[in-house]
Amino acid sequence: MSEKDKLSSLRSQIDDIDNQLHDLLMRRAEVVQSVVQEKGKSSTSLNAGREAEVLRCLVKRHDGILPKSAIVRLWREIFASTLQLESRFSVSVHVPEADNTYYDLAREHFGMETPISSRQTVMSVLREVTDGDATAGVLPLPQAGEGNPWWLSLAQGEAATNARIIARLPFYQMSSTDGPEAVIVGLGAQERTDHDRSYIVVESAEPLSRSTLTSLLEKSDLKPINIQIHTPDPSVCLQLIEVDDYVAPGDERLAKLAELSDQRITHAWTIGGYAVPLMGA
């Protein structure tokens, strides 16, 4: 066989594989449509936990020269198109003046077809999510030292709003090099996977040291990853604590935390969390 014939044969094989992939994608869309019909109504929730588990399985089983990042990006596009099949899905993103960092993270995660709107203030994003004008919102990762941190808007008690942190961006990172990060907020609850982290808010009438908080958390079977302390006035202190586990609303460990503090902690509740992102080449 000549070199030209070999090349033609290889291209023919690629064409056949492309057709098979296309057939499977069309079949997948039909199955998704059947799922929607079985539900009886369109769902506007983002199944971030389910998506994370699928991506973890794909990355784990992946082999060969095709980069894992390409697999993740391909399936992210599939997930995004599926959401459009299921419901009216849109995203609101915090975009400070002349800074597209969070918009770029959102576009990378939600694909090219998802409607994404830019808002200059965090409160505008939260308002759109709460009012149902956007299915999900993308906000900066909570940072220590902020004068008026946005997470206070979610820290008014579990019955005050359904808005919760449900995912973290980016979900897949090529390396541990520091880069922009964000969280996704939505009206649905955080979905449990096999590796999660959660955000809890602890309210106390007096400031508690980090060492005291760490000791109380560990005794309550909660492993702290990050502690941010905010004191809006002398009579109340709010601590945002990121813990290495899934913590559901009403988790008994939150009540235990208050008990062990001799009532110095007056209340503790969760504001959501995320499936731990993947990392690797």
C-alpha positions in Angstrom: 0.0 0.0 0.0 1.4 3.4 -1.0 1.8 6.2 1.6 -1.1 8.0 0.0 -3.3 5.0 0.3 -2.3 4.5 4.0 -3.1 8.1 4.7 -6.5 7.8 3.0 -7.3 4.7 5.0 -6.4 6.4 8.3 -8.6 9.4 7.4 -11.4 7.0 6.6 -11.1 5.4 10.0 -11.3 8.9 11.6 -14.4 9.6 9.6 -16.0 6.4 10.8 -15.2 7.2 14.4 -16.5 10.7 14.0 -19.8 9.3 12.8 -20.0 6.8 15.7 -19.3 9.7 18.2 -22.0 11.8 16.5 -24.5 8.9 16.6 -23.8 8.5 20.4 -24.3 12.2 21.0 -27.6 12.2 19.3 -28.6 9.1 21.2 -27.6 10.7 24.5 -29.7 13.8 23.7 -32.7 11.5 23.1 -32.1 9.8 26.5 -31.9 13.2 28.2 -35.2 14.2 26.6 -36.8 11.0 28.0 -35.5 11.8 31.4 -37.1 15.2 31.2 -40.4 13.6 30.2 -40.2 11.2 33.1 -39.7 14.0 35.5 -42.9 15.5 34.2 -41.6 19.1 34.2 -38.4 21.0 33.2 -35.8 21.3 35.9 -33.8 24.5 36.2 -31.4 23.2 38.9 -27.7 22.7 38.2 -26.6 19.1 39.1 -23.1 20.1 40.0 -22.5 17.0 42.1 -23.6 14.6 39.4 -21.4 16.4 36.9 -18.4 16.2 39.2 -18.8 12.5 39.7 -19.1 11.9 35.9 -15.9 13.9 35.3 -14.0 12.1 38.0 -14.9 8.8 36.5 -13.9 9.8 33.0 -10.6 11.3 34.1 -9.8 8.2 36.2 -10.5 5.8 33.3 -8.9 7.9 30.7 -5.8 6.6 29.0 -3.8 7.5 25.9 -2.3 10.6 24.3 -5.4 12.8 24.3 -5.1 15.3 27.3 -7.5 14.8 30.2 -8.2 18.5 30.0 -9.7 17.9 26.5 -12.0 15.2 27.9 -13.2 17.5 30.7 -13.8 20.4 28.3 -15.7 18.2 25.8 -18.0 16.8 28.6 -18.5 20.3 30.0 -19.9 21.3 26.6 -22.1 18.2 26.6 -23.4 19.1 30.1 -24.1 22.7 29.1 -26.0 21.7 26.0 -28.0 19.1 28.1 -29.0 21.9 30.5 -30.4 23.9 27.5 -32.4 20.8 26.4 -33.9 20.4 29.9 -34.8 24.0 30.8 -34.2 27.7 30.4 -30.7 27.8 31.8 -28.7 31.0 32.2 -25.8 32.4 34.3 -25.1 35.7 35.9 -21.5 36.6 36.5 -19.8 39.2 38.7 -17.6 41.2 36.3 -15.8 44.1 38.0 -15.0 47.0 35.7 -12.4 46.0 33.1 -11.9 42.6 34.6 -13.2 39.5 32.7 -11.7 37.0 35.0 -14.9 35.5 36.3 -16.6 35.8 33.0 -13.9 33.7 31.4 -14.2 31.1 34.1 -17.9 30.9 33.6 -17.6 30.6 29.8 -15.0 27.8 30.2 -17.3 25.9 32.6 -20.7 26.5 31.0 -19.8 26.2 27.4 -20.3 28.4 24.3 -24.0 28.2 24.0 -25.1 29.1 27.6 -26.5 32.6 28.0 -24.2 34.5 30.4 -24.9 38.0 31.6 -22.3 40.3 33.3 -23.0 42.3 36.4 -20.7 44.8 38.1 -21.9 44.1 41.6 -22.1 40.9 43.6 -25.5 41.9 44.9 -26.9 42.2 41.4 -25.8 38.6 40.7 -27.3 37.3 43.9 -30.6 39.2 43.2 -30.9 37.6 39.8 -30.3 34.1 41.2 -32.8 34.7 44.1 -35.4 36.1 41.8 -35.1 33.3 39.3 -33.8 35.6 36.5 -30.6 33.5 36.4 -30.2 29.8 37.2 -26.7 30.2 38.6 -24.4 32.9 39.6 -20.6 33.1 39.5 -18.9 35.0 42.4 -15.4 35.5 43.7 -14.0 32.9 46.1 -14.6 34.2 49.6 -11.4 35.9 50.8 -10.2 36.9 54.2 -9.9 40.6 55.1 -12.9 41.9 53.1 -14.7 44.8 54.7 -18.2 43.6 53.6 -17.8 40.0 52.4 -20.6 38.9 50.0 -21.1 35.6 51.9 -22.9 37.6 54.6 -25.9 37.7 52.2 -26.1 34.0 52.5 -25.4 34.0 56.3 -28.8 35.1 57.5 -29.9 31.7 58.6 -31.0 28.6 56.7 -34.6 29.8 56.3 -33.8 33.3 55.0 -32.9 32.4 51.4 -32.5 29.3 49.2 -29.3 30.7 47.6 -26.4 28.4 48.3 -22.8 27.8 47.2 -23.0 24.7 45.0 -19.7 24.4 43.1 -16.2 25.8 42.7 -14.4 27.0 39.6 -12.4 25.9 37.8 -13.3 22.2 38.3 -10.2 21.0 36.5 -6.8 22.6 36.9 -3.7 21.6 34.9 -1.4 22.3 37.9 -1.3 23.7 41.4 -0.2 27.1 40.1 -2.3 29.8 41.6 -4.9 31.1 39.3 -8.4 32.8 39.4 -11.0 30.9 41.4 -14.7 31.4 41.9 -17.8 29.7 43.3 -21.2 29.0 41.8 -24.3 29.9 43.7 -27.8 28.6 43.0 -31.2 27.9 44.5 -30.6 24.2 44.7 -28.8 22.4 47.5 -25.2 21.2 47.4 -25.2 17.7 46.1 -23.1 15.1 48.0 -20.3 13.3 46.2 -17.4 11.1 47.4 -15.2 14.1 48.1 -16.7 17.4 49.2 -16.0 20.6 51.1 -18.6 22.7 52.8 -18.9 26.3 54.1 -20.4 26.8 57.5 -21.1 30.1 59.3 -20.6 30.2 63.0 -22.1 33.0 65.0 -20.8 34.0 68.5 -21.5 36.8 70.9 -17.7 37.3 71.3 -14.7 36.8 69.1 -13.2 33.3 69.3 -9.6 32.7 68.5 -8.6 30.5 65.5 -7.1 27.9 67.8 -10.3 27.7 69.9 -12.4 27.4 66.8 -10.1 24.7 65.4 -10.3 22.7 68.6 -14.1 22.9 68.8 -14.5 22.0 65.1 -12.2 19.0 65.4 -14.0 17.8 68.6 -17.2 18.0 66.5 -15.7 15.8 63.8 -15.3 18.8 61.4 -11.9 19.3 59.8 -11.3 23.1 59.1 -9.5 24.1 55.9 -9.9 27.8 56.2 -11.3 30.2 58.8 -12.4 33.8 58.1 -13.5 36.0 60.9 -15.9 38.9 60.5 -17.0 41.3 63.3 -19.6 43.7 61.9 -20.2 45.1 65.4 -19.1 44.4 69.0 -22.2 42.3 69.8 -21.8 39.7 67.1 -19.0 37.8 65.4 -19.4 35.7 62.3 -16.9 33.1 61.2 -17.0 31.6 57.7 -15.4 28.1 58.0 -14.5 25.9 55.1 -14.5 22.2 56.2 -13.3 19.1 54.5 -16.5 17.2 54.3 -20.1 17.4 53.2 -22.3 19.2 55.7 -26.0 19.2 55.1 -28.5 21.7 56.6 -29.3 20.5 60.1 -26.2 18.3 60.4 -25.9 17.1 64.0 -22.3 18.1 64.1 -23.4 21.8 63.9 -25.5 21.4 67.1 -22.6 19.5 68.7 -20.3 22.5 67.9 -22.6 24.9 69.8 -22.8 22.5 72.8 -19.1 22.0 73.1 -18.5 25.8 73.1 -20.5 26.2 76.3 -22.9 28.3 74.3 -20.3 30.8 73.2 -21.4 29.8 69.8 -25.0 30.8 69.5 -25.7 29.4 66.0 -24.0 27.4 63.3 -25.4 26.7 59.8 -24.2 25.7 56.3 -24.3 28.0 53.3 -23.4 25.2 50.8 -20.2 23.8 49.4 -18.7 22.1 46.5 -17.3 18.9 45.0 -13.5 19.1 45.3 -12.0 20.0 41.9 -9.7 17.8 39.9 -6.1 18.5 39.3 -3.6 16.9 36.9 -1.9 17.1 33.6 
